[in-house]
Amino acid sequence: MPNPNIPKDNKWGDSEPEVIELKRVRESLAVDEWRDARIYRHIDEYKLDYTLIATKVSTGELHYYVPHAGVFEPLNVKG
């Protein structure tokens, strides 16, 4: 069964080292622990950046991946 955390059609940024690493992390996520994992691209301080965001199944809360720490942190979505 295919991993539901991996979208079928996602070709942008495939050759970027940052995207390759985030895809590796996304593919390693346990489906019983994480769902709806997506890689987003955005402009941060005038440069293109990428972020992996996923929903933690146990809490239903969004988390983002911190590459230098190798962990997920809660995403503050309050304005």
C-alpha positions in Angstrom: 0.0 0.0 0.0 1.4 3.4 -0.9 2.3 5.8 1.9 -0.5 8.4 2.1 2.0 11.0 3.3 3.5 11.2 -0.2 1.6 13.1 -2.9 1.5 11.4 -6.3 2.4 14.5 -8.4 5.1 16.8 -6.9 7.9 17.7 -9.3 9.0 21.2 -8.3 12.3 21.4 -6.5 13.1 17.8 -7.0 16.8 18.5 -7.5 17.2 20.9 -4.5 19.2 19.2 -1.7 16.9 20.6 0.8 13.8 19.1 -0.9 15.6 15.8 -1.3 16.2 15.7 2.4 12.7 16.7 3.3 11.3 14.0 1.0 13.5 11.4 2.7 12.2 12.5 6.1 8.5 12.5 4.8 9.0 9.0 3.4 10.2 7.7 6.8 7.2 9.0 8.7 5.1 6.3 10.4 1.6 6.5 9.0 0.1 5.7 12.5 2.0 8.7 13.9 1.8 11.3 11.1 -0.6 12.2 8.4 -1.0 14.8 5.6 2.7 15.5 5.4 3.5 18.1 2.8 6.5 20.1 1.6 5.7 23.8 1.1 7.9 26.3 -0.7 7.8 29.9 0.4 9.9 33.1 0.3 11.8 33.7 3.5 14.0 36.8 3.7 14.2 37.1 -0.1 15.1 33.5 -0.7 13.1 30.4 -1.7 12.8 28.1 1.3 11.1 24.7 1.9 9.3 23.4 5.0 7.9 20.0 5.8 4.6 20.2 7.7 2.6 17.2 9.0 -0.3 16.5 11.3 0.4 14.5 14.5 -2.3 11.8 14.6 -2.4 11.6 18.4 -3.1 15.3 18.9 -4.5 16.5 15.5 -2.0 19.4 15.7 0.2 20.7 12.9 4.0 20.4 13.3 6.9 21.5 11.2 10.2 19.7 10.7 13.4 21.4 12.0 16.2 20.1 9.8 19.2 21.1 11.9 17.6 19.4 15.0 16.0 16.5 13.2 12.7 16.9 15.1 9.2 18.1 14.6 8.0 21.1 16.6 4.4 22.4 17.0 3.4 24.9 14.4 1.9 28.1 15.9 -1.0 28.9 13.6 -2.6 31.6 15.8 -2.4 35.1 14.4 
